[in-house]
Amino acid sequence: MSQSPDTRHLWMPFTANRQFKAAPRMLVSAAGMYYTSDDDRRILDGTAGLWCVNAGHGHPRIVAAIQQQAAAMGYAPLFQMGHPVAFEAATALADMAPAGLDRVFFCDDGSSAVDTALKIALGYHRARGDAGRIRLIGRERGYHGVGFGGISVGGIAGNRRQFGTGLPATDHLRHPLDIARNAFSRGQPEHGAELADELEQRLLALHDPSTVAAVIVEPMQGSAGVILPPRGYLEKLRAICDRHGILLIFDEVITGFGRLGAAFGADHFGVQPDMIVCAKGLTNGAVPMGAVLLRAGIHDAFMDAAPADSIEFAHGYTYSGHPLAAAAALATLQVYREEKLFERAHDLAPYFETAAHSLKDLPLVKDIRNLGLVCGIELESRPGKVGARAYDVFQRAFHEKGLLLRVTGDIIALSPPLVIERAQIDELFNGISELIKALD
Ligand SMILES: Cc1ncc(COP(=O)(O)O)c(C=O)c1O
């Protein structure tokens, strides 16, 4: 048992601080599929940390790469200077990306990568003499991080209401969650592709397509509770954007790096966006890093519009391409490839799906949604207390069952490391099943 730290000084992110500090849940180490808590219990990681640790915790090759880089050069700027590992990481990422998305801009995390992609979209149209394209369209219940750009195109009301108006000239598609028609779908739901038509019929009709720079969506909405695109929906978005010269951005911070059983959601769904935002699994969560992948044509528009000795894109972060992050990314991408972890996720997905849907007939279970190694279990809410039931499951899972889950509202979301074993999948769902049965 390690000594408990003083918890007063740290204002914790996205946390009910007073509730947490009254009964802290502390993690002190991690290896493979397990965390260890401060009271020396093994905690099975059902969430890959926060959807990041796809190769499992403490992978020795990733650890070694970070250690070696820290010893060789802990920091160097990427403004008007270079270091080889940043270029090597960009090349490795471009090699893994869907064909054609082979230019890379490095950022600090998912939020900064989202804001970067939105700025690239605006700057791209301006560089081509189309500066009237200033509008950005997101989606209800979309999560695009916490920057002002991200919350403006994002659609989680609770993440917006404390912060004023956000960016002007944004609008939102409806989200495609339709439990009435699609409850307990396995994989992509059948109904709802027509919701993509409202991009053209409602939003573009209202705003005029020539004012719209980009549409940004998560191919699968993660943070708001695992909302899957109905069959044909993403294809329609792509076609509408093409018809009107609008860039389509996929925010793949969660769906990137094997979560759905392919390198990216774009590969899984067979729909090619103009840009992909990624983070989290890029470094296996070991060092913060985000990235935007984009078509060469978008990159080249900036190069063509600016004199050869000028800065083409007035944007970047002190830590863009940070040497430790780049070394971690390089090692992580090699691990994914050599250990065939995306194929592993693909092969395990049917087992995971069957285990998830075995909870279907439990009391209070309203819907189960799954794809690849992601699953959302939605519970009926306690009258007047949305989120209370899922929180009960979450905290009892941690204290009594040694399971780390994630909850949002009354949805339990699971996204284990891709190295999970079948017996651990059973342990996860059996534990959740017992806790749901015990709910009032
Ligand atoms: C789809 C999506 N975009 C952006 C982000 C923000 O990433 P970060 O928390 O690294 O800023 C997240 C985080 O969960 C996410 O799920």
The ligand as a Gaussian input file, in Angstrom:
#p B3LYP/6-31G(d) Opt

LIG

0 1
 C      -13.068000      11.870000     -30.949000
 C      -12.217000      12.655000     -30.017000
 N      -11.671000      13.798000     -30.448000
 C      -10.873000      14.536000     -29.662000
 C      -10.591000      14.140000     -28.375000
 C       -9.729000      15.001000     -27.508000
 O       -8.520000      14.398000     -27.264000
 P       -7.584000      14.949000     -26.064000
 O       -8.311000      14.620000     -24.798000
 O       -6.313000      14.199000     -26.271000
 O       -7.415000      16.408000     -26.260000
 C      -11.126000      12.945000     -27.895000
 C      -10.842000      12.481000     -26.529000
 O      -11.429000      11.558000     -26.029000
 C      -11.980000      12.192000     -28.723000
 O      -12.548000      11.063000     -28.305000

